[in-house]
C-alpha cells in the first residue's frame, strides 16, 4: 500500500486492529529485555501454562496501552488527511512544525526520564512487584506501555506525518526504538535522531512530498475517448512543447481507449 494521508481506508475498529499489529511488530523487539527478566522472575511457578498466561498478560497490557494511543493516532490521521485536501499550501508548514516538535522532544529531560524507565527493567519490576490480583501482569504491561508511549510518542507522530503505511519509515522508527532502549549508546541515538528530525523539517515546506501523510498529489483526470480517435501519442506529444493550453492525448491501446487530459506548462509561442 503506498504511503499517503488518511487512516489507510479503515474505520476506527479496523484501524485500531491494524495499529496494534504495527506496534507489535515495531515495539515488541525492544520489549525483549523486560520480557526476559520478567520470565526469570516467574520461573518459580511450576505450571508452564501459568507462566505462559502471565507472560501473555504482560504483553496484552503493553499492547493495550498502544491500542489506546492508537485512538489519538486515528484522529490525527483524519485531521492530516483533511488538512492535505482542504489546505495543501498550509499542510507542509504544519507538517514541518510537527516533525520539528517531535525532534525537539527527543532532546528534552522528559524524554530522558521515560527512556531511563524503559532501559531499566529491573528497577521497573521492583516498582511493580507489589501488584496483586489476577490481572497484575496486565497492569505491569500497561504501566510499562505508558512509559514507552512517553518515550516514543514523538516518533509515532512523525509516522502519522509520513504516512502510516510508509514501510521505510516504519523500519527506521522501529530500529531507532530498538537502539534507544537496548544499546548502551541509546541516549546518544535519541539525541542524534532528534537533531536529524529538526534538520529534516527544514526541507519540508519546499518539498511537501517528503511528508506523504500531509500531501496529496495533483489529480490526473481521465475520461473515455470518443470512438474513432486514433491520433497517436507520439504525434501529440511532439506538439506539447510551447503549448500552454489544455490538450487531450489519446493512448492508442486496444480496449478501452482513454484520453488523458493534461496541462502543458510552458511559455507561449509569439
C-alpha positions in Angstrom: 0.0 0.0 0.0 1.5 3.4 -1.0 2.1 5.9 1.7 -0.5 8.7 1.8 -2.7 10.8 4.0 -5.6 9.3 6.0 -6.3 6.2 8.0 -5.4 3.6 5.4 -9.0 3.5 4.3 -10.1 1.9 7.6 -12.8 2.8 10.2 -11.8 3.1 13.9 -12.1 -0.6 14.7 -10.1 -1.8 11.7 -7.6 1.0 12.2 -7.0 0.0 15.9 -6.5 -3.6 15.0 -4.0 -2.7 12.3 -2.3 -0.2 14.5 -1.9 -2.7 17.3 -0.4 -5.2 14.9 2.0 -2.5 13.7 3.0 -1.7 17.3 3.6 -5.3 18.0 5.9 -5.6 15.0 7.7 -2.3 15.8 7.8 -2.3 19.6 8.0 -5.9 20.9 11.6 -6.4 19.9 12.5 -3.5 22.2 10.4 -5.1 24.9 12.7 -8.2 24.9 14.9 -7.1 27.9 11.9 -6.6 30.1 10.2 -9.8 29.0 13.4 -11.8 29.6 13.8 -10.6 33.2 10.1 -11.0 33.8 10.2 -14.6 32.7 13.1 -15.1 35.2 11.0 -13.6 38.0 8.1 -16.1 37.4 10.2 -19.2 36.7 9.5 -20.5 40.2 5.9 -21.0 39.0 5.7 -24.7 38.4 3.0 -24.7 35.7 4.2 -23.9 32.3 0.7 -22.9 31.3 0.5 -20.4 34.1 3.9 -18.9 33.1 2.7 -18.6 29.5 -0.5 -17.0 30.7 1.3 -14.4 32.9 3.7 -13.6 30.0 0.7 -13.2 27.7 -0.9 -10.9 30.3 2.2 -8.7 30.3 2.3 -8.4 26.5 -1.5 -7.8 26.4 -1.3 -4.9 28.9 1.6 -3.4 26.9 -0.3 -3.6 23.6 -3.5 -2.3 25.2 -1.7 0.9 26.1 -0.6 1.3 22.5 -4.1 0.5 21.2 -5.5 3.3 23.4 -2.9 5.7 22.0 -4.0 4.4 18.5 -7.3 6.3 19.0 -5.4 9.5 19.1 -3.4 8.4 16.1 -6.7 7.7 14.2 -7.9 11.3 14.9 -4.5 12.7 13.9 -4.6 10.8 10.7 -8.1 12.0 9.9 -7.1 15.6 10.6 -3.9 15.2 8.5 -6.0 13.9 5.5 -8.5 16.8 5.8 -5.6 19.3 6.0 -3.9 17.9 3.0 -7.1 18.1 1.0 -8.5 21.5 2.1 -5.3 23.4 2.7 -2.5 21.9 0.6 -0.3 25.0 0.9 -0.6 25.1 4.7 -0.1 21.4 5.3 3.6 21.3 4.6 4.2 24.1 7.2 2.1 22.3 9.7 3.9 19.1 9.0 7.3 20.8 9.3 6.3 22.1 12.7 5.1 18.7 13.8 8.3 17.0 12.8 10.4 19.7 14.4 8.5 19.4 17.6 9.0 15.7 17.6 12.7 16.2 17.1 12.9 18.8 19.9 11.1 16.4 22.3 13.9 13.9 21.7 16.2 16.4 23.4 14.1 17.1 26.5 14.5 15.8 30.1 11.1 14.2 29.9 12.2 12.0 27.0 15.3 11.1 29.0 13.2 10.2 32.1 10.9 8.0 30.2 13.8 6.4 28.3 15.5 5.6 31.6 12.4 3.8 32.8 12.3 1.7 29.6 16.1 1.0 29.8 16.0 -0.2 33.4 13.6 -3.2 33.6 15.0 -4.4 36.9 14.1 -1.2 38.8 10.8 -1.1 36.9 9.9 -4.7 38.0 10.9 -3.9 41.6 8.5 -0.9 41.5 5.6 -3.1 40.3 6.4 -6.1 42.4 3.6 -5.2 44.9 0.9 -5.6 42.2 -1.6 -8.3 43.2 -4.6 -9.9 41.8 -5.4 -11.9 38.7 -4.7 -9.0 36.4 -1.4 -8.0 37.9 0.6 -8.9 34.8 -1.7 -6.9 32.6 -1.2 -3.9 34.9 2.6 -4.3 34.7 2.5 -4.4 30.9 0.1 -1.4 30.8 2.3 0.6 33.2 5.4 -0.1 31.1 3.4 0.8 28.0 2.6 4.2 29.4 6.3 4.9 29.8 7.0 3.6 26.4 4.4 5.9 24.9 6.0 8.8 26.8 9.3 7.8 25.3 8.2 7.2 21.7 5.0 9.3 21.1 7.0 11.9 19.0 8.3 9.2 16.7 4.7 7.9 16.2 3.5 11.4 15.4 6.2 11.5 12.7 4.9 8.2 11.4 1.5 9.8 11.0 3.0 12.7 9.1 5.0 10.5 6.7 2.1 8.1 6.2 1.0 5.2 8.4 1.6 2.7 5.7 5.1 4.0 4.9 7.2 0.8 5.3 10.6 2.5 5.0 9.8 4.9 7.8 8.3 2.1 9.9 11.6 0.3 9.7 13.6 3.4 10.6 11.5 4.2 13.6 11.5 0.5 14.8 15.3 0.5 14.6 15.5 3.8 16.4 13.3 2.5 19.2 15.3 -0.7 19.5 18.6 1.1 19.7 17.3 3.7 22.1 16.1 1.0 24.5 18.7 -1.8 24.2 22.0 -0.3 23.1 24.5 1.2 25.5 24.5 4.4 23.5 20.8 4.6 23.3 20.5 8.1 24.7 23.0 9.3 22.2 21.0 7.8 19.4 17.9 9.6 20.8 19.8 13.0 20.5 21.0 12.3 17.0 17.6 11.3 15.8 16.1 14.5 17.4 18.6 16.7 15.6 18.1 14.8 12.3 14.3 15.3 12.5 14.7 19.1 13.1 17.0 19.3 10.0 14.6 17.2 8.0 11.7 19.6 9.0 13.6 22.5 7.4 13.3 20.9 3.9 9.6 20.0 4.2 7.9 23.4 3.2 9.8 23.4 -0.1 9.4 19.7 -0.6 5.9 18.7 0.7 6.1 15.2 -0.8 8.6 14.4 2.0 5.5 14.0 4.2 3.1 11.8 2.3 0.7 11.8 5.2 0.1 15.5 4.7 0.4 15.6 0.9 -2.0 14.9 -1.9 -0.7 14.8 -5.4 -2.5 16.8 -8.1 -5.2 14.6 -9.7 -4.9 13.4 -13.3 -8.3 13.5 -14.9 -9.2 10.5 -17.2 -12.3 10.0 -19.3 -13.2 7.6 -22.1 -12.0 8.6 -25.6 -14.6 9.2 -28.3 -15.0 6.4 -30.8 -12.8 6.7 -33.9 -10.0 8.8 -32.3 -6.7 7.4 -33.5 -4.2 10.2 -33.2 -1.0 8.6 -32.0 0.5 9.6 -28.7 3.9 10.4 -30.3 2.3 12.9 -32.7 0.5 14.8 -30.0 3.4 14.6 -27.5 5.6 16.4 -30.1 3.1 19.3 -30.1 3.0 19.8 -26.4 6.2 21.9 -26.2 5.3 25.5 -26.1 1.5 25.0 -25.8 0.1 26.4 -22.6 -3.5 25.5 -23.2 -5.1 22.2 -22.2 -4.6 19.3 -24.6 -6.1 15.9 -25.0 -3.9 12.8 -25.6 -5.2 9.5 -27.0 -3.4 6.3 -25.9 -3.9 4.0 -28.9 -4.5 0.9 -27.0 -6.9 -1.9 -28.0 -9.7 -1.6 -25.5 -10.6 0.5 -23.7 -9.1 3.6 -25.2 -8.6 6.6 -22.9 -7.8 10.3 -23.3 -5.6 11.8 -20.7 -6.2 15.5 -20.1 -3.0 17.3 -19.1 -1.8 20.8 -18.8 1.4 21.7 -20.6 3.0 24.5 -18.6 5.4 26.4 -20.8 5.9 29.8 -22.5 3.5 30.7 -25.3 4.8 31.0 -28.8 4.7 34.6 -30.2 
